[in-house]
Amino acid sequence: MTNNDELKGKVNEAKGKVTDDETTELKGKIQQGFGKAKDKAKETADDVAGKINKKADENKKD
């Protein structure tokens, strides 16, 4: 799943390559990494929340 940070990063990386601007290219790569990290953190939070909810539901049945 691509989020805005990853998309902006890809655009900046491409812009840096086209204009031969290493700073912009690096900025794009960093943005992409940040976007991937945000996605991973969200996935982990969703997974933990799901496990907590499942455990809470199991405890309600008892």
MOUR-V703171 format. One record per backbone hydrogen bond with DSSP energy under -0.5 kcal/mol. NH is the residue of the N-H (numbers start at 1). CO is the residue of the C=O. E is the energy in kcal/mol with one decimal. If there is no record, write none. Layout:
# MOUR-V703171
<<NH	CO	E> <NH	CO	E>>
This chain:
# MOUR-V703171
<<3	1	-0.5> <7	3	-2.3> <8	4	-3.1> <9	5	-2.3> <10	6	-2.4> <11	7	-2.2> <12	8	-2.8> <13	9	-2.7> <14	10	-2.4> <15	11	-2.8> <16	12	-2.6> <17	13	-2.2> <18	14	-2.6> <19	15	-2.4> <20	16	-0.6> <21	16	-2.5> <22	20	-0.7> <25	21	-2.1> <26	22	-2.6> <27	23	-2.5> <28	24	-2.2> <29	25	-1.9> <30	26	-2.4> <31	27	-2.5> <32	28	-2.2> <33	29	-2.1> <34	30	-2.6> <35	31	-2.5> <36	32	-2.3> <37	33	-2.3> <38	34	-2.3> <39	35	-2.2> <40	36	-2.3> <41	37	-2.5> <42	38	-2.3> <43	39	-2.5> <44	40	-2.4> <45	41	-2.5> <46	42	-2.6> <47	43	-2.3> <48	44	-2.6> <49	45	-2.6> <50	46	-2.3> <51	47	-2.1> <52	48	-2.5> <53	49	-2.6> <54	50	-2.3> <55	51	-2.4> <56	52	-2.6> <57	53	-2.4> <58	54	-2.2> <59	55	-2.0> <60	56	-1.6> <61	57	-1.3> <62	58	-0.9>>
